[in-house]
Amino acid sequence: MKLALRLFILLFLVSCAKVPITGRRQLNMLPESQLMALSLTEYQSFLSANKTLPVASSSDAKSITNVGNKIAAAVTTYLKKHQQTKRIKDFKWEFNLVEDNTVNAWCMPGGKVVFYTGILPITKDEKGIAVVMGHEIAHAIARHGNERMSQGLALQGGGIALSLALSDKPELTQNLFQQAYGLGGQLGMLKYSRSHDSEADKMGLVFMAMAGYDPREAVEFWKRMAAQGGQKPPEFLSTHPSDDTRIKDLEDFMPEALKYYKP
């Protein structure tokens, strides 16, 4: 028992890291390299089953790529300054626009980003795209998916290691991965906890500001999102902050984000 406790403490000390910008301590139990390999398989499978719009003939796809490259560069700059480039080791950024009416976007380990055309009427322009892009990339940089996968394997997989889960429980592993990273349809509405979403909001503000986009646009974007209406669960039953809470939190963090904005 004592040996097991010592091993757990050692694992905690080795695995525990600080999330960029917020400084929150986190414990990710899964090897990021394995998650990146899994994400690449899922990403390619997703693209083969969905219609992507080419940059050459779609101005919207061009905007997605343009904003994505700017924010990816800002992320690299920030992480280099704070000696945290390990978080983007082996990242190969890709930005795709998929023809789908779902209001969604996501970023997987390795920098694989997908926007759905359904979110474009709310983003409106590149500033709005930067709000969503910064937020989704922040989830990947913070390794929120790793935390969610770790929790899922602990609860549903009986603490099984990812390598064993891939071979012994492939269906469970795939389902957990899709839920953790929000692949496809409404899964994106359930992928992260409220605390993860709030953390990604703050990180996203900094990243978009460093990329040259006014972070105050985030408040306007979420006001437009709130205006979409529809039946929403009470905040305590939701995996996302309520629109009012999110907007207030963004406004509270705005003075810090504006320090990084050099128009």
NORLIN-V146122 format. One record per residue. N is the residue number from 1. SS is DSSP state (A for helix, B for strand, O for the rest). PHI is phi in whole degrees, 0 to 359 (NA if undefined). PSI is psi in degrees with one decimal (none if undefined). Layout:
{{N & SS & PHI & PSI} {N & SS & PHI & PSI}}
//
This chain:
{{1 & O & NA & -44.4} {2 & A & 296 & -38.4} {3 & A & 295 & -42.6} {4 & A & 298 & -40.6} {5 & A & 295 & -41.7} {6 & A & 296 & -40.3} {7 & A & 296 & -39.9} {8 & A & 296 & -43.9} {9 & A & 297 & -42.1} {10 & A & 298 & -44.2} {11 & A & 298 & -40.0} {12 & A & 298 & -45.3} {13 & A & 294 & -35.6} {14 & A & 286 & -41.2} {15 & A & 274 & -22.6} {16 & B & 291 & 133.6} {17 & B & 217 & 166.7} {18 & B & 258 & 134.9} {19 & O & 287 & 134.3} {20 & O & 303 & 146.8} {21 & O & 76 & -55.5} {22 & O & 277 & -27.4} {23 & O & 75 & 9.5} {24 & O & 293 & 137.6} {25 & B & 282 & 135.1} {26 & B & 223 & 156.3} {27 & B & 235 & 107.1} {28 & O & 255 & 117.6} {29 & O & 273 & -14.1} {30 & O & 260 & 140.1} {31 & O & 297 & 124.9} {32 & A & 297 & -31.3} {33 & A & 297 & -38.4} {34 & A & 290 & -38.1} {35 & A & 294 & -37.5} {36 & A & 294 & -39.6} {37 & A & 295 & -41.6} {38 & A & 294 & -39.8} {39 & A & 294 & -36.5} {40 & A & 296 & -40.8} {41 & A & 297 & -47.2} {42 & A & 295 & -39.0} {43 & A & 297 & -47.4} {44 & A & 295 & -37.0} {45 & A & 295 & -40.7} {46 & A & 297 & -46.5} {47 & A & 297 & -37.0} {48 & A & 291 & -22.6} {49 & A & 261 & -0.4} {50 & O & 227 & 156.6} {51 & O & 271 & 115.8} {52 & B & 264 & 144.1} {53 & O & 265 & 127.2} {54 & O & 286 & 144.0} {55 & O & 298 & -35.3} {56 & O & 298 & -30.2} {57 & O & 240 & 1.5} {58 & O & 234 & 116.0} {59 & A & 294 & -31.2} {60 & A & 293 & -43.7} {61 & A & 296 & -36.5} {62 & A & 295 & -40.3} {63 & A & 295 & -41.8} {64 & A & 301 & -46.1} {65 & A & 293 & -42.4} {66 & A & 299 & -49.5} {67 & A & 295 & -42.2} {68 & A & 300 & -44.5} {69 & A & 296 & -37.9} {70 & A & 293 & -43.1} {71 & A & 287 & -35.7} {72 & A & 299 & -39.9} {73 & A & 295 & -39.5} {74 & A & 295 & -40.9} {75 & A & 300 & -45.9} {76 & A & 299 & -43.3} {77 & A & 299 & -45.9} {78 & A & 296 & -47.1} {79 & A & 293 & -34.8} {80 & A & 296 & -42.9} {81 & A & 297 & -32.3} {82 & O & 253 & 17.7} {83 & O & 52 & 46.8} {84 & O & 233 & 27.0} {85 & A & 294 & -14.0} {86 & A & 302 & -27.4} {87 & A & 292 & -18.3} {88 & A & 241 & 20.5} {89 & O & 299 & 131.1} {90 & O & 69 & 11.7} {91 & O & 292 & 136.2} {92 & O & 231 & 97.1} {93 & O & 295 & 135.1} {94 & B & 219 & 141.8} {95 & B & 230 & 122.2} {96 & B & 230 & 146.7} {97 & B & 248 & 122.5} {98 & B & 253 & 137.5} {99 & O & 282 & 101.9} {100 & O & 197 & 134.9} {101 & O & 284 & -5.5} {102 & O & 296 & 137.2} {103 & O & 275 & 91.6} {104 & O & 198 & 161.9} {105 & B & 198 & 156.1} {106 & B & 204 & 162.6} {107 & B & 223 & 127.3} {108 & B & 259 & 166.2} {109 & O & 307 & 140.0} {110 & O & 97 & -3.8} {111 & O & 83 & 29.0} {112 & B & 268 & 109.1} {113 & B & 248 & 135.3} {114 & B & 228 & 130.9} {115 & B & 251 & 146.4} {116 & B & 259 & 144.2} {117 & A & 298 & -22.0} {118 & A & 296 & -19.3} {119 & A & 268 & -12.6} {120 & A & 295 & -36.1} {121 & A & 298 & -20.3} {122 & A & 266 & -36.9} {123 & A & 292 & -38.8} {124 & O & 73 & -49.7} {125 & O & 212 & -172.7} {126 & A & 294 & -28.6} {127 & A & 295 & -43.1} {128 & A & 293 & -38.0} {129 & A & 298 & -38.3} {130 & A & 297 & -33.9} {131 & A & 299 & -50.6} {132 & A & 290 & -41.9} {133 & A & 299 & -46.4} {134 & A & 298 & -40.9} {135 & A & 295 & -48.1} {136 & A & 290 & -39.9} {137 & A & 295 & -35.4} {138 & A & 300 & -39.2} {139 & A & 302 & -41.9} {140 & A & 290 & -42.5} {141 & A & 294 & -38.0} {142 & O & 283 & -8.0} {143 & O & 59 & 39.5} {144 & A & 297 & -36.8} {145 & A & 298 & -36.5} {146 & A & 297 & -42.6} {147 & A & 298 & -43.5} {148 & A & 292 & -41.5} {149 & A & 296 & -40.9} {150 & A & 300 & -44.6} {151 & A & 296 & -42.3} {152 & A & 294 & -42.6} {153 & A & 292 & -33.6} {154 & A & 293 & -40.1} {155 & A & 277 & -45.8} {156 & A & 262 & -24.7} {157 & O & 258 & 5.5} {158 & O & 66 & 29.2} {159 & O & 78 & 14.1} {160 & O & 295 & 144.2} {161 & O & 291 & 153.2} {162 & A & 299 & -41.2} {163 & A & 299 & -39.4} {164 & A & 287 & -38.2} {165 & A & 297 & -37.1} {166 & A & 297 & -36.2} {167 & A & 269 & -37.9} {168 & A & 268 & -30.9} {169 & O & 225 & 62.0} {170 & A & 298 & -37.2} {171 & A & 292 & -43.7} {172 & A & 300 & -45.1} {173 & A & 298 & -44.5} {174 & A & 296 & -42.6} {175 & A & 296 & -43.4} {176 & A & 297 & -39.9} {177 & A & 296 & -46.7} {178 & A & 296 & -38.3} {179 & A & 290 & -37.7} {180 & A & 292 & -36.2} {181 & A & 254 & -0.2} {182 & O & 72 & 32.6} {183 & O & 289 & 123.3} {184 & O & 79 & 132.3} {185 & A & 50 & -137.7} {186 & A & 279 & -1.0} {187 & A & 302 & -30.9} {188 & A & 297 & -20.8} {189 & A & 279 & -7.3} {190 & O & 237 & 3.3} {191 & O & 288 & -35.4} {192 & O & 237 & 156.5} {193 & O & 285 & 168.1} {194 & A & 299 & -38.9} {195 & A & 294 & -38.4} {196 & A & 295 & -42.8} {197 & A & 295 & -40.6} {198 & A & 294 & -38.3} {199 & A & 294 & -42.0} {200 & A & 294 & -33.2} {201 & A & 301 & -48.1} {202 & A & 294 & -46.8} {203 & A & 297 & -40.6} {204 & A & 298 & -37.4} {205 & A & 300 & -44.2} {206 & A & 294 & -44.8} {207 & A & 297 & -44.1} {208 & A & 291 & -35.0} {209 & A & 296 & -43.6} {210 & A & 295 & -27.0} {211 & O & 277 & -2.1} {212 & O & 98 & 11.7} {213 & O & 255 & 136.3} {214 & O & 295 & 115.9} {215 & O & 295 & -17.8} {216 & O & 295 & -16.4} {217 & A & 295 & -23.4} {218 & A & 298 & -38.5} {219 & A & 296 & -43.0} {220 & A & 294 & -38.9} {221 & A & 299 & -46.6} {222 & A & 288 & -23.7} {223 & A & 292 & -40.2} {224 & A & 294 & -38.9} {225 & A & 297 & -42.1} {226 & A & 296 & -34.3} {227 & O & 289 & -11.0} {228 & O & 295 & -23.4} {229 & O & 71 & -153.1} {230 & O & 93 & 162.5} {231 & O & 285 & 123.1} {232 & O & 236 & 141.9} {233 & O & 287 & 158.6} {234 & O & 303 & 152.4} {235 & A & 303 & -39.1} {236 & A & 290 & -13.4} {237 & A & 259 & -3.5} {238 & O & 259 & 152.8} {239 & O & 276 & -8.0} {240 & O & 245 & 151.4} {241 & O & 298 & 150.6} {242 & O & 296 & 158.4} {243 & A & 303 & -43.7} {244 & A & 296 & -43.6} {245 & A & 295 & -43.4} {246 & A & 298 & -46.4} {247 & A & 297 & -42.4} {248 & A & 297 & -43.2} {249 & A & 296 & -39.1} {250 & A & 297 & -44.0} {251 & A & 295 & -36.7} {252 & A & 293 & -35.8} {253 & A & 273 & -11.2} {254 & A & 304 & -42.9} {255 & A & 304 & -36.9} {256 & A & 291 & -44.0} {257 & A & 296 & -38.0} {258 & A & 293 & -17.8} {259 & O & 296 & -24.5} {260 & O & 264 & -2.9} {261 & O & 267 & 115.5} {262 & O & 236 & 82.9} {263 & O & 294 & none}}
//
